[in-house]
Amino acid sequence: MPRLNRGARLSARHQLANATPHRAKAAAPASFFRLAQVLLGFANAPDNTYSGPLYGNCVGAEEFTAKAADGHLGTDAEAIAASRAWGTLNGGDLATILDEAASTPYQVGGQMLLDGPKQTVNYLDWSALTGAIVDGQVKIAIAANQTESAGAGEGRVWFMLSANYDNGIDHCVGLAGFGSLADCCAELKVPVPSGADSTQLCVVMEEWADGDTTVVGSGGYGIVSYPALLAVMSSTPTAGNSEAWLRVPTTVIPNPPVPVPNPPTPSPTPTRRAIAIAAELAARYATGNQGDVLAELSRLEAILGLGK
């Protein structure tokens, strides 16, 4: 039974068919990493690290982890607000959110930002996938049971070097780097697992960060072999049944800048009303207008629930 929150759905086939395929600007190097120094859960965390309820907000949360890796660290509250506006706070497909995030500015770290237009990524081809990761964090859909079992969401770097084919896609994550297993371990400052082939090709996956700001990536990164990645993407080397997307570029700053909306005025509460009435009574008393003060005090007692 899954313990951690999920909420991804595959995009409509026509959205994939009509999208522009990504073409890398240049051949990818042997290894590359674009990791956030602090990676929050963005309302899709594994536990109550953050204030407020948790949601199956993985598709929206990945938008914020991509921005964090691009130097724009948002907050849980901003992630909740953006996903609520997109209508995907408890689930959504990847392409729809990418379109929403590219068309309507949303708040990240107190600044209004956009995504660049989305492009599809041929994740069945290692060169195409790694070339895309060099250009930005790649957004993918996976079946998450095996990543959860491997340790995702437990606040440490985790490994999944083998996996079984799984067609139960239910989660959205981001790919933030790649290289040999030795390269990935060196980047995340962990030893190569005993007995593992240090030369095997791997990706660095962000998933279910725990918000520990003392650790690079905040426990939200895992190292996944390329064959294991394909397996949890319900795919084989010759047949893809999932999807991968790139924002080009990851972050767009609107020009002219879009002002951050003012927060809504808080609704009146009994305490605020009582304070307002007390201030009014004090002003009346000071000016000698005391005729109806007792009546107003009775109203104040009623609001505060102090009447007998």
C-alpha positions as CSV (number, residue, x, y, z in Angstrom):
1,M,0.0,0.0,0.0
2,P,1.6,3.3,-1.0
3,R,2.6,5.5,2.0
4,L,3.6,8.6,0.1
5,N,1.4,11.0,-1.9
6,R,1.0,10.7,-5.6
7,G,-1.2,12.2,-8.3
8,A,0.1,12.0,-11.8
9,R,-1.8,10.9,-14.9
10,L,-0.5,10.4,-18.3
11,S,-1.2,13.2,-20.8
12,A,-3.6,12.7,-23.6
13,R,-2.0,11.1,-26.6
14,H,-2.8,14.1,-28.9
15,Q,-0.9,16.4,-26.5
16,L,2.2,14.2,-27.1
17,A,1.6,13.9,-30.8
18,N,1.3,17.6,-31.3
19,A,4.3,18.6,-29.2
20,T,7.6,19.7,-30.5
21,P,10.4,17.1,-30.1
22,H,13.4,18.4,-28.2
23,R,16.7,18.6,-30.1
24,A,19.8,19.0,-28.0
25,K,22.0,22.0,-28.7
26,A,25.1,19.8,-28.5
27,A,26.3,16.3,-27.6
28,A,25.9,15.7,-23.9
29,P,29.0,15.3,-21.7
30,A,29.7,12.1,-19.9
31,S,28.1,13.5,-16.8
32,F,26.1,16.6,-15.8
33,F,24.2,17.7,-12.7
34,R,21.8,20.6,-12.0
35,L,20.9,20.1,-8.3
36,A,19.1,22.4,-6.0
37,Q,21.0,23.3,-2.8
38,V,17.8,23.2,-0.9
39,L,14.9,21.0,-2.2
40,L,11.6,21.3,-0.3
41,G,8.6,19.0,-0.6
42,F,6.3,21.7,-2.1
43,A,3.2,20.1,-0.6
44,N,4.1,16.6,-1.8
45,A,6.5,15.9,1.1
46,P,6.6,12.5,2.9
47,D,5.7,13.8,6.3
48,N,4.5,17.0,8.1
49,T,7.7,18.9,7.4
50,Y,5.7,21.9,6.3
51,S,2.7,23.7,7.6
52,G,-0.6,22.9,6.1
53,P,-2.1,19.7,4.7
54,L,-0.2,17.5,2.2
55,Y,-1.5,16.7,-1.2
56,G,-1.0,14.4,-4.2
57,N,0.7,17.4,-5.8
58,C,3.6,15.7,-7.5
59,V,3.0,17.2,-10.9
60,G,2.9,20.7,-9.5
61,A,5.7,20.0,-7.0
62,E,8.0,19.1,-9.8
63,E,7.5,22.5,-11.3
64,F,8.9,24.0,-8.1
65,T,11.8,21.6,-7.8
66,A,12.8,22.5,-11.4
67,K,12.7,26.2,-10.5
68,A,14.7,25.5,-7.3
69,A,17.4,23.8,-9.4
70,D,17.3,26.8,-11.7
71,G,18.0,29.2,-8.7
72,H,14.4,30.1,-7.8
73,L,13.4,28.6,-4.5
74,G,9.7,28.7,-3.8
75,T,7.6,27.7,-0.8
76,D,5.0,25.1,0.0
77,A,2.4,27.9,0.2
78,E,3.3,29.1,-3.3
79,A,3.2,25.5,-4.7
80,I,-0.3,24.9,-3.1
81,A,-1.6,28.2,-4.5
82,A,-0.2,27.5,-8.0
83,S,-1.5,24.0,-8.2
84,R,-4.9,25.1,-6.9
85,A,-5.0,27.7,-9.6
86,W,-4.1,25.0,-12.2
87,G,-6.8,22.7,-10.8
88,T,-4.3,19.9,-10.1
89,L,-3.7,20.1,-6.3
90,N,-4.7,16.4,-6.0
91,G,-3.7,15.1,-9.4
92,G,-3.2,16.1,-13.0
93,D,-1.5,15.2,-16.2
94,L,1.9,16.6,-17.1
95,A,1.2,18.3,-20.4
96,T,-1.7,20.4,-19.0
97,I,0.3,21.8,-16.1
98,L,3.2,22.5,-18.4
99,D,0.8,24.5,-20.7
100,E,-0.7,26.3,-17.7
101,A,2.7,27.2,-16.3
102,A,3.9,28.5,-19.6
103,S,0.9,30.7,-20.2
104,T,0.0,32.2,-16.8
105,P,2.7,33.6,-14.4
106,Y,2.9,32.0,-11.0
107,Q,4.6,33.0,-7.8
108,V,8.0,31.4,-6.9
109,G,10.1,32.8,-4.1
110,G,8.1,36.1,-4.2
111,Q,8.6,36.5,-7.9
112,M,6.2,35.9,-10.8
113,L,7.7,33.4,-13.3
114,L,6.7,31.3,-16.3
115,D,7.8,28.1,-17.8
116,G,9.3,28.0,-21.3
117,P,7.3,26.1,-23.9
118,K,7.2,22.4,-23.5
119,Q,9.0,19.9,-25.7
120,T,8.9,16.1,-25.7
121,V,12.0,14.1,-24.9
122,N,12.9,10.8,-26.4
123,Y,13.8,9.0,-23.2
124,L,14.3,5.7,-25.0
125,D,17.5,7.1,-26.4
126,W,20.2,7.8,-23.8
127,S,21.9,10.5,-25.9
128,A,18.6,12.3,-26.4
129,L,17.6,12.0,-22.7
130,T,21.0,13.3,-21.4
131,G,21.1,16.1,-24.0
132,A,17.7,17.3,-22.7
133,I,18.9,17.1,-19.0
134,V,21.8,19.4,-19.9
135,D,19.2,21.9,-21.1
136,G,17.0,21.7,-18.0
137,Q,15.3,19.3,-15.5
138,V,13.3,16.7,-17.4
139,K,9.7,16.1,-16.1
140,I,8.7,12.4,-16.4
141,A,5.9,10.1,-15.2
142,I,6.7,6.9,-13.4
143,A,5.2,4.0,-11.4
144,A,6.4,4.9,-7.9
145,N,6.0,1.7,-5.8
146,Q,9.6,0.6,-6.4
147,T,11.1,4.0,-5.8
148,E,9.3,4.2,-2.5
149,S,10.5,0.8,-1.6
150,A,14.1,1.8,-2.5
151,G,14.0,4.6,0.0
152,A,12.6,7.7,-1.7
153,G,11.2,10.1,0.8
154,E,13.3,8.9,3.7
155,G,15.5,11.9,3.9
156,R,18.7,10.4,2.4
157,V,20.2,9.6,-1.0
158,W,18.6,6.4,-2.2
159,F,19.5,3.9,-4.9
160,M,17.4,1.9,-7.4
161,L,19.9,0.0,-9.6
162,S,17.4,-2.7,-10.8
163,A,13.6,-2.7,-11.1
164,N,10.8,-4.8,-12.5
165,Y,8.6,-3.5,-15.3
166,D,5.6,-1.7,-13.8
167,N,2.7,-0.3,-15.8
168,G,1.1,1.4,-12.8
169,I,2.1,5.0,-13.6
170,D,0.9,7.3,-10.8
171,H,3.7,9.8,-10.0
172,C,5.7,12.7,-11.5
173,V,9.4,13.3,-10.8
174,G,12.2,15.2,-12.3
175,L,15.6,14.1,-13.7
176,A,18.3,16.5,-12.6
177,G,21.5,14.8,-13.6
178,F,23.2,11.8,-15.2
179,G,26.5,10.0,-15.4
180,S,28.1,6.7,-14.4
181,L,27.1,5.4,-11.0
182,A,30.5,6.6,-9.7
183,D,29.9,10.1,-11.1
184,C,26.4,10.3,-9.5
185,C,27.7,9.1,-6.1
186,A,30.5,11.6,-6.2
187,E,28.1,14.4,-6.9
188,L,25.8,13.4,-4.1
189,K,28.7,12.6,-1.7
190,V,27.8,9.0,-1.1
191,P,29.8,5.8,-1.6
192,V,29.2,3.5,-4.4
193,P,27.1,0.6,-3.1
194,S,29.1,-2.5,-2.3
195,G,29.3,-4.9,-5.3
196,A,27.6,-2.5,-7.7
197,D,29.1,-1.8,-11.2
198,S,30.4,1.8,-10.8
199,T,30.4,2.3,-14.6
200,Q,26.7,1.7,-15.2
201,L,24.7,4.6,-16.6
202,C,22.5,6.3,-14.1
203,V,20.3,9.3,-13.7
204,V,19.7,11.5,-10.6
205,M,15.9,11.6,-9.8
206,E,14.3,14.2,-7.5
207,E,11.4,12.7,-5.6
208,W,9.6,13.4,-2.2
209,A,12.1,15.8,-0.7
210,D,12.0,16.0,3.1
211,G,13.0,19.7,3.5
212,D,16.2,19.2,5.5
213,T,18.1,22.4,4.6
214,T,21.4,21.1,6.0
215,V,21.7,18.5,3.3
216,V,22.3,19.2,-0.4
217,G,19.0,18.2,-2.1
218,S,17.3,17.8,1.3
219,G,17.1,14.0,0.9
220,G,15.0,14.4,-2.3
221,Y,17.5,12.9,-4.8
222,G,18.0,9.2,-5.7
223,I,20.3,7.4,-8.1
224,V,18.5,5.2,-10.6
225,S,20.1,3.0,-13.3
226,Y,19.0,3.7,-16.8
227,P,17.4,0.2,-17.2
228,A,15.6,0.6,-13.9
229,L,14.3,4.0,-15.0
230,L,12.8,2.5,-18.2
231,A,11.2,-0.2,-16.1
232,V,9.3,2.2,-13.8
233,M,8.4,4.3,-16.8
234,S,6.5,1.2,-18.1
235,S,8.9,1.0,-20.9
236,T,11.4,-1.2,-22.6
237,P,14.4,-0.1,-24.7
238,T,12.2,-0.4,-27.8
239,A,8.7,0.5,-26.5
240,G,7.9,3.6,-24.5
241,N,4.6,3.8,-22.6
242,S,5.3,6.9,-20.5
243,E,6.3,10.5,-21.3
244,A,9.2,12.9,-20.7
245,W,9.1,16.7,-21.1
246,L,11.5,19.6,-21.1
247,R,10.7,23.3,-20.6
248,V,12.7,25.4,-23.0
249,P,13.9,27.3,-21.0
250,T,13.1,26.1,-17.5
251,T,12.4,29.6,-16.3
252,V,11.1,32.6,-18.1
253,I,11.0,36.0,-16.3
254,P,8.1,38.1,-17.8
255,N,9.1,41.3,-19.4
256,P,7.9,43.7,-18.2
257,P,7.8,42.0,-14.7
258,V,4.5,40.9,-13.4
259,P,3.7,42.3,-10.0
260,V,3.1,39.8,-7.2
261,P,-0.6,39.9,-6.3
262,N,-1.5,41.3,-2.9
263,P,-2.7,38.7,-0.5
264,P,-6.4,38.8,0.1
265,T,-7.7,40.9,2.9
266,P,-8.5,38.6,5.9
267,S,-12.1,37.9,6.5
268,P,-13.5,39.5,9.6
269,T,-13.3,37.2,12.7
270,P,-14.8,37.7,16.1
271,T,-11.5,38.8,17.5
272,R,-10.9,41.4,14.8
273,R,-14.5,42.7,15.2
274,A,-14.1,42.9,18.9
275,I,-10.9,44.8,18.6
276,A,-12.5,47.2,16.2
277,I,-15.5,47.8,18.5
278,A,-13.2,48.3,21.5
279,A,-11.2,50.9,19.6
280,E,-14.4,52.7,18.7
281,L,-15.6,52.7,22.3
282,A,-12.3,54.0,23.5
283,A,-12.6,56.9,21.0
284,R,-16.2,57.6,22.1
285,Y,-15.3,57.6,25.8
286,A,-12.3,59.9,25.2
287,T,-14.6,62.5,23.5
288,G,-17.3,62.2,26.2
289,N,-19.8,60.4,24.0
290,Q,-20.7,57.8,26.7
291,G,-24.4,57.4,26.2
292,D,-24.4,54.1,24.4
293,V,-21.1,52.7,25.7
294,L,-22.9,50.1,27.9
295,A,-25.0,48.8,25.0
296,E,-21.9,48.5,22.9
297,L,-20.1,46.7,25.7
298,S,-22.9,44.2,25.7
299,R,-22.5,43.7,21.9
300,L,-18.8,43.2,22.5
301,E,-19.5,40.5,25.1
302,A,-21.8,38.7,22.8
303,I,-19.2,38.6,20.0
304,L,-16.6,37.3,22.3
305,G,-19.0,34.8,23.9
306,L,-18.6,36.3,27.3
307,G,-22.3,37.1,27.9
308,K,-24.2,35.1,30.6
